[in-house]
Amino acid sequence: MYKKTILLILLVNISLNGCASASTETFEEYAKDSHFITNKGTFTDTIDQEWRNTINNCCTSLPDSYSYYRFDKAIRTFACSEFIIVELKSEYKGEINDSRIDKLYQKIEAHCEENTGLSEVPVVFMWAEDEEDIIYEYDPDSFENAKTSSGFVATMGSVPVFANEAEWLEWSEKVHEARHIKELEQYFSSGPVISCGFKKYSGYIEVGVNIDSPEQVNDSILSEIYQIIEDHFEEEGISNIPVVFVWTEMPHTDEAIDTEEPDAYEGNINVLDDDGNVITYTRDQAYFDEEGNLVIIDNNNSQNGDVSSQSSPGFTSVMLVMCILILARFRK
């Protein structure tokens, strides 16, 4: 009987530790990747839903791309698995060393501990893929150069003169945080505005106006639109906000649109991701709340994005059935 009990315990432990082994395998896959740099923190031996929720809360509490510089300007993005993945821009390969990695990790750990109580948070550092030939940097001449583009309509406001990169990053972060302008919604629904988005590396707001309705676009309307934008940003402490108006075609259902506002014509919402690419949501997938924030509707679980009902890899229903059968057998 003693031997049977030991065997039962071993079999159950093997099943229950499926999650942990799956996590270990995931980490080993990253460690073998040519983009792998290093890892920090403590990687738990037990991966359950509570752990996943804690890591997810820590990951989602991290700032978005416009605030990455507060941790380190080399950060390309944060991602979340059974641990946090930090992708660094490959253009900084000559500057990244152990000391800088340690400082970055300390900031991430302090942030997670403050917001979720998780210390020694496990983090994997990777070089971002397909970035070897891409260098992102601020172009102070973009605002003036926009006037020579083929779709140019008008410019208003002016780009500030920044003393250094830190000033530009701080200004960009403020503009990004204040980017949702509810007062512009009427110009999306009745025209002529098609898109509106902040171009970080160009340093200005770009407003796309309908090229198919040029009769709706005149100096008076443009001044009216700009005044709304300027008033909005002045409330956030940003004066004389730079805006470039450009001709833009009405998007088709299979086309992306460079905008951060609702597309009233197609009934879709289009937003820019951290790479400047456009993600389109239907009205059943997302909406803007009263404060102008985009809310993604999670149809697989609940609308508040609860992850508690997600399954944990490694411990499947088959394993559960096996455990029940084993228990039944030993009780006979």
C-alpha positions in Angstrom: 0.0 0.0 0.0 2.9 2.4 0.8 4.4 1.8 -2.6 1.1 2.5 -4.3 0.7 5.7 -2.4 4.2 6.9 -3.4 3.4 6.0 -7.1 0.1 7.9 -6.9 1.9 11.0 -5.5 4.5 10.8 -8.2 2.0 10.6 -11.0 -0.1 13.4 -9.7 3.0 15.6 -9.2 4.1 14.9 -12.8 0.7 16.1 -14.1 0.5 19.1 -11.9 4.1 20.2 -12.8 3.2 20.2 -16.4 2.7 24.0 -16.2 6.1 24.5 -14.7 7.9 22.4 -17.3 6.0 24.3 -20.1 7.3 27.5 -18.6 10.8 26.2 -18.4 10.6 25.1 -22.0 9.4 28.6 -23.0 12.3 30.2 -21.3 14.8 27.8 -22.9 13.4 28.6 -26.3 14.1 32.3 -25.7 17.6 31.5 -24.3 18.5 29.7 -27.5 17.3 32.6 -29.7 20.1 34.5 -31.5 18.4 37.8 -30.2 18.7 36.7 -26.5 20.8 39.0 -24.3 20.4 37.9 -20.7 17.8 37.2 -18.0 17.3 38.6 -14.5 15.1 37.8 -11.5 13.7 34.5 -10.2 11.9 32.1 -12.5 9.3 30.3 -10.4 9.0 26.5 -10.5 5.2 26.6 -10.2 3.2 28.3 -12.9 -0.5 28.6 -12.0 -3.2 31.1 -12.9 -2.4 33.2 -9.9 1.1 33.6 -11.1 0.0 34.4 -14.6 -2.4 37.0 -13.3 0.4 38.6 -11.2 2.8 38.7 -14.2 0.1 40.1 -16.4 -0.8 42.8 -13.9 2.9 43.8 -13.6 3.3 43.8 -17.4 0.2 45.8 -18.1 1.1 48.4 -15.5 4.3 49.2 -17.3 4.2 52.5 -19.3 3.5 52.7 -23.0 6.1 53.5 -25.7 6.0 57.2 -25.1 7.2 56.8 -21.6 9.8 54.1 -22.2 12.6 56.7 -21.9 11.8 56.9 -18.2 13.2 53.4 -17.9 15.7 53.4 -20.8 15.6 55.0 -24.2 16.9 51.7 -25.7 13.6 49.9 -25.0 11.7 48.9 -28.1 8.8 47.2 -26.3 7.6 45.2 -23.4 5.9 41.8 -23.8 4.3 39.4 -21.4 4.6 35.6 -21.1 5.2 33.6 -17.9 7.8 36.3 -17.4 8.3 39.8 -18.8 10.2 40.2 -22.1 12.0 43.4 -22.8 13.0 44.0 -26.4 15.9 46.5 -26.9 16.6 48.5 -30.1 19.4 46.9 -32.0 20.8 50.4 -32.7 22.0 50.5 -29.1 24.1 47.3 -29.3 27.3 49.3 -28.8 25.9 51.0 -25.7 24.3 48.1 -23.8 26.4 46.5 -21.1 25.8 44.6 -17.8 25.7 47.8 -15.8 23.0 49.3 -18.0 21.0 46.1 -18.0 21.2 46.0 -14.2 19.9 49.6 -13.8 17.0 48.9 -16.2 16.1 45.7 -14.4 16.1 47.6 -11.0 13.6 50.1 -12.4 11.3 47.3 -13.7 11.5 45.4 -10.5 10.8 48.5 -8.4 7.8 49.4 -10.6 6.4 45.8 -10.4 6.9 45.6 -6.6 5.2 49.0 -6.1 2.2 48.2 -8.4 1.7 44.4 -7.8 3.9 43.5 -4.8 6.0 41.2 -7.0 9.8 41.3 -6.2 12.6 39.6 -8.1 10.3 39.7 -11.2 11.6 37.4 -13.9 12.7 39.3 -17.0 14.2 38.2 -20.3 16.1 40.8 -22.3 16.1 40.4 -26.1 17.3 42.4 -29.1 14.3 43.4 -31.2 13.9 41.5 -34.5 14.2 43.1 -38.0 15.6 46.4 -36.6 19.1 46.2 -37.8 18.5 48.7 -40.6 15.9 50.8 -38.9 16.9 53.8 -36.8 14.2 55.8 -35.1 15.2 59.4 -34.3 13.6 62.7 -34.1 13.8 64.8 -37.3 13.5 68.5 -36.5 13.0 69.4 -40.2 9.9 67.2 -40.7 7.4 70.0 -40.0 9.0 72.3 -42.7 9.6 69.4 -45.1 5.9 68.5 -44.9 5.1 71.6 -46.8 6.7 70.2 -50.0 4.8 66.9 -49.9 2.3 66.1 -52.7 -0.7 65.9 -50.3 0.1 69.0 -48.4 -2.8 71.3 -47.5 -1.7 73.6 -44.7 0.4 73.9 -41.4 -0.5 75.7 -38.3 1.3 76.2 -35.0 5.0 75.5 -34.6 7.4 72.8 -33.4 9.2 73.7 -30.2 13.0 74.0 -30.2 14.2 71.3 -27.9 17.5 71.8 -26.0 18.1 68.0 -26.0 16.6 64.6 -26.6 15.2 64.5 -23.0 13.1 67.6 -23.6 11.7 66.2 -26.9 10.8 62.9 -25.2 9.0 64.6 -22.3 7.1 66.9 -24.7 6.2 63.9 -26.9 4.9 62.0 -23.9 2.6 64.9 -22.9 1.2 65.2 -26.5 0.6 61.5 -26.6 -1.2 61.4 -23.3 -3.5 64.2 -24.4 -4.1 62.8 -28.0 -7.8 62.0 -27.7 -9.8 65.1 -28.8 -13.5 64.4 -28.3 -14.4 67.8 -29.8 -13.2 66.6 -33.2 -15.8 63.8 -33.4 -18.3 66.1 -35.2 -15.8 66.6 -38.0 -15.4 62.9 -38.5 -19.1 62.3 -38.7 -19.9 65.2 -41.0 -16.5 65.8 -42.6 -14.1 66.7 -43.7 -11.7 65.0 -41.2 -10.7 61.4 -42.0 -7.8 60.9 -39.7 -5.9 62.5 -36.8 -2.7 61.2 -35.2 0.5 62.3 -33.6 3.7 61.6 -35.5 6.3 61.3 -32.7 9.4 61.3 -34.8 8.2 64.2 -36.9 7.0 66.2 -33.9 3.5 67.2 -35.1 -0.1 66.3 -35.3 -1.2 65.2 -38.7 -4.8 65.7 -39.7 -6.1 64.0 -42.9 -8.9 65.8 -44.7 -11.1 64.2 -47.4 -9.6 64.6 -50.9 -12.9 63.6 -52.4 -14.7 66.6 -50.8 -12.4 69.6 -51.4 -15.4 71.9 -51.3 -15.5 71.2 -47.5 -11.9 72.3 -47.0 -11.2 76.0 -46.8 -9.2 78.4 -44.6 -12.2 79.0 -42.3 -12.8 75.3 -41.6 -9.1 74.5 -41.1 -8.7 77.4 -38.7 -11.8 76.1 -36.8 -10.4 72.6 -36.6 -7.0 73.9 -35.5 -8.6 76.1 -32.8 -10.2 73.0 -31.3 -7.0 71.1 -31.3 -5.0 74.1 -29.9 -7.5 74.7 -27.1 -7.5 71.0 -26.2 -3.7 70.9 -25.8 -3.5 74.2 -24.1 -5.6 72.7 -21.3 -2.8 70.2 -21.0 -0.1 72.8 -20.8 1.0 72.6 -24.5 0.8 75.8 -26.4 0.9 76.5 -30.2 0.6 72.8 -31.0 2.0 72.0 -34.5 -0.5 70.6 -37.0 -0.1 69.5 -40.6 -3.2 69.1 -42.7 -2.9 66.6 -45.6 -5.2 65.3 -48.3 -6.4 61.8 -47.5 -8.5 59.3 -49.4 -11.5 57.7 -47.8 -10.4 54.2 -46.6 -12.0 51.0 -47.9 -12.9 48.2 -45.6 -9.6 46.4 -46.4 -7.4 49.5 -46.0 -5.6 50.8 -42.9 -6.0 54.4 -42.0 -3.5 56.5 -40.1 -5.7 57.8 -37.3 -6.4 57.6 -33.6 -10.0 58.7 -33.9 -13.3 56.8 -34.7 -13.9 56.2 -38.4 -17.5 57.4 -38.5 -18.0 56.4 -42.2 -17.1 52.7 -41.9 -18.2 52.3 -38.3 -14.7 51.2 -37.3 -12.1 52.5 -34.8 -8.6 52.7 -36.1 -5.6 53.2 -33.7 -1.8 53.3 -34.1 0.3 50.7 -32.4 3.9 51.4 -31.1 5.4 50.7 -34.6 3.1 53.3 -36.3 1.0 50.5 -37.8 -2.8 50.7 -37.8 -5.0 48.3 -36.0 -8.8 48.4 -36.9 -11.5 47.4 -34.5 -15.2 47.1 -35.2 -17.7 48.7 -32.9 -18.3 45.3 -31.4 -14.6 45.0 -30.5 -13.8 48.4 -29.1 -15.2 51.8 -28.1 -14.1 55.1 -26.6 -15.1 55.8 -23.0 -16.2 59.2 -21.7 -12.6 60.2 -21.1 -11.6 59.4 -24.7 -9.7 56.2 -23.8 -9.9 53.3 -26.1 -11.5 50.2 -24.4 -11.0 46.8 -26.0 -14.0 44.4 -25.6 -12.8 40.9 -24.7 -15.5 38.7 -26.2 -13.7 35.5 -25.2 -14.0 36.2 -21.5 -15.6 39.4 -20.0 -15.5 43.0 -21.1 -13.1 44.0 -18.4 -10.4 41.7 -19.8 -10.5 39.2 -16.8 -7.9 36.6 -17.5 -8.9 34.3 -14.6 -10.8 32.0 -17.0 -7.9 31.4 -19.3 -6.5 27.9 -19.2 -3.1 27.0 -17.9 -0.9 25.1 -20.4 0.6 21.9 -19.1 -2.3 20.7 -17.0 -5.0 19.6 -19.4 -8.4 17.9 -19.0 -6.7 14.6 -20.1 -4.3 14.8 -17.1 -7.2 15.5 -14.8 -9.1 12.4 -16.0 -5.9 10.4 -15.5 -5.6 11.5 -11.9 -9.2 10.7 -11.2 -8.8 7.2 -12.7 -5.7 6.6 -10.7 -7.3 7.7 -7.5 -10.3 5.4 -8.2 -8.1 2.5 -8.9 -6.1 2.8 -5.7 -9.3 3.1 -3.6 -10.5 -0.3 -4.6 
